[in-house]
Amino acid sequence: MMYVTSFLFAGLVCMIGQIILDTTKLTPGHITSMFVVIGAILSFLGIYDMLKDFSLVGSSIPITSFGNALYQAALEGFNQNGIIGMFSNLLTTTSTGIT
């Protein structure tokens, strides 16, 4: 069942992206950026954690997980070292995803 829910979540995210790409004049870069921002907003609202509990590894595959990682890294750095820690932790934690 884990494989099914993971596949369905990742497939749903991809399907939404494809529908947006086909029906609007947005470019793939716009859609990617939008999904990163949506992932960060969902993480801020606490919804992304519920999605991770439901879809397990499926929520770590799409680009929305990068927005979640950015938000979590910035929040952790801010809690440890303030504003400077927010930016330094943001870069050190997500550098693997960036490269």
Number of C-alpha atoms within 10 A of each C-alpha: 7 12 11 10 16 20 16 15 22 19 14 13 17 14 12 12 16 13 10 15 15 11 8 8 9 11 11 13 9 12 17 15 14 16 20 22 19 18 25 22 17 20 22 15 10 11 12 20 16 12 17 16 11 15 21 17 18 23 25 18 15 20 21 25 22 20 23 24 20 21 22 20 22 24 19 16 21 18 12 13 13 13 13 13 18 20 16 15 21 21 16 11 17 17 10 8 10 8 5
